[in-house]
Amino acid sequence: MSRDKLRIAVFASGSGSNFQALAEASRAGDLGPGEIALLVCDKPEAKAVERARGLGVEAYTFRPKEYASREAYETAIAAELAARGIGLIVLAGYMRILTDVLVGAYEGRMINVHPSLLPAFPGIRAIGQALDYGVKVTGVTVHFVDGGLDSGPIIAQRVIEIAPGDTEETLASRIHAIEHELLPHTVRQIAEGRVRLDGRLVTVGDSTGRQG
């Protein structure tokens, strides 16, 4: 395994709790050769930006309305990523639809965390969708990003039972706790070169490189 760090950019639009979990894991050395090098945020006033300042992580912010198109601001973002040697993008509560400018450039190197067991309940309000549907279990999915809506190959999932009387708020709290564990764990596996993508099939090897 290369001793070089895998420089990672986290994209977030809101609170940034998953960003903080990743940044703290990075600082503690829990991402292995992975390093959280940049926060990208489309809302300069977001809590995520405040978290980045407190954690000593550089933040690149922009206002989408100042650009002519999604492709225009993604071109600017891509230039910033290239200048910083970013090798992996982690979408963690980033609420913008991506175009091929970034998806194509980072194919196989961009992941997302989603609060459901995909392919069930893609898109917004996934936790509310699960409650409305009446399912008995839901969970968290980490997946590669492709051109579709939460449709990329699945890397990891974790299940949680829905308790009687759960509300969107109580279930969200438990789901976020799982995200804060599963996402750094998955990022470390990627940084260590243990994750292999073959079409839609994702395999994760152990520390010796054997696939499982």
HUUR-V720303 format. One record per residue. PHI is phi as a letter, one per 40 degrees, with the letter a starting at -180 (999 if undefined). PSI is psi in whole degrees, 0 to 359 (NA if undefined). Layout:
phi=PHI psi=PSI
phi=PHI psi=PSI
This chain:
phi=999 psi=138
phi=c psi=144
phi=c psi=350
phi=c psi=142
phi=c psi=143
phi=c psi=111
phi=c psi=129
phi=b psi=136
phi=b psi=132
phi=b psi=129
phi=b psi=128
phi=a psi=154
phi=b psi=343
phi=b psi=239
phi=c psi=319
phi=g psi=28
phi=c psi=324
phi=c psi=323
phi=d psi=314
phi=c psi=318
phi=d psi=319
phi=c psi=316
phi=c psi=320
phi=c psi=321
phi=c psi=321
phi=c psi=314
phi=c psi=328
phi=c psi=356
phi=g psi=13
phi=c psi=358
phi=c psi=12
phi=g psi=233
phi=c psi=8
phi=c psi=145
phi=b psi=124
phi=c psi=109
phi=b psi=341
phi=a psi=141
phi=b psi=132
phi=b psi=126
phi=b psi=134
phi=c psi=5
phi=b psi=98
phi=d psi=337
phi=c psi=2
phi=c psi=153
phi=d psi=327
phi=d psi=323
phi=c psi=320
phi=c psi=318
phi=c psi=318
phi=c psi=316
phi=d psi=315
phi=c psi=333
phi=c psi=359
phi=g psi=28
phi=b psi=133
phi=c psi=140
phi=b psi=131
phi=b psi=116
phi=b psi=154
phi=a psi=163
phi=b psi=111
phi=d psi=327
phi=c psi=345
phi=c psi=359
phi=b psi=154
phi=c psi=335
phi=a psi=169
phi=c psi=317
phi=d psi=325
phi=c psi=313
phi=c psi=333
phi=c psi=327
phi=c psi=319
phi=c psi=318
phi=c psi=315
phi=d psi=322
phi=c psi=319
phi=c psi=319
phi=c psi=316
phi=c psi=320
phi=c psi=334
phi=b psi=4
phi=g psi=37
phi=c psi=128
phi=b psi=346
phi=a psi=136
phi=b psi=134
phi=b psi=117
phi=c psi=120
phi=b psi=81
phi=g psi=30
phi=c psi=120
phi=b psi=23
phi=b psi=140
phi=c psi=131
phi=c psi=151
phi=b psi=178
phi=c psi=347
phi=d psi=313
phi=c psi=318
phi=c psi=317
phi=c psi=318
phi=c psi=329
phi=b psi=30
phi=d psi=127
phi=g psi=2
phi=b psi=24
phi=b psi=127
phi=b psi=162
phi=b psi=148
phi=b psi=133
phi=b psi=137
phi=c psi=53
phi=a psi=172
phi=c psi=87
phi=d psi=147
phi=c psi=7
phi=c psi=137
phi=f psi=58
phi=c psi=171
phi=g psi=200
phi=c psi=161
phi=f psi=42
phi=c psi=321
phi=c psi=315
phi=c psi=322
phi=d psi=316
phi=c psi=317
phi=c psi=317
phi=c psi=325
phi=c psi=337
phi=g psi=23
phi=c psi=157
phi=c psi=338
phi=b psi=151
phi=a psi=205
phi=i psi=208
phi=b psi=140
phi=b psi=135
phi=b psi=127
phi=a psi=158
phi=c psi=152
phi=c psi=130
phi=b psi=200
phi=c psi=357
phi=c psi=184
phi=c psi=104
phi=f psi=41
phi=b psi=4
phi=c psi=166
phi=d psi=137
phi=c psi=130
phi=c psi=313
phi=a psi=149
phi=a psi=152
phi=b psi=137
phi=c psi=146
phi=b psi=137
phi=c psi=143
phi=c psi=124
phi=c psi=151
phi=d psi=133
phi=g psi=0
phi=d psi=138
phi=b psi=172
phi=d psi=324
phi=c psi=315
phi=c psi=320
phi=c psi=321
phi=c psi=321
phi=c psi=317
phi=c psi=323
phi=c psi=318
phi=c psi=324
phi=c psi=321
phi=c psi=317
phi=d psi=318
phi=c psi=343
phi=c psi=313
phi=c psi=321
phi=c psi=310
phi=c psi=323
phi=c psi=316
phi=c psi=319
phi=c psi=320
phi=c psi=317
phi=d psi=320
phi=c psi=315
phi=c psi=327
phi=c psi=0
phi=g psi=23
phi=c psi=350
phi=c psi=128
phi=b psi=135
phi=b psi=124
phi=b psi=98
phi=g psi=238
phi=c psi=355
phi=c psi=125
phi=b psi=128
phi=b psi=147
phi=b psi=120
phi=c psi=166
phi=c psi=189
phi=c psi=344
phi=c psi=353
phi=g psi=353
phi=c psi=139
phi=c psi=147
phi=a psi=NA
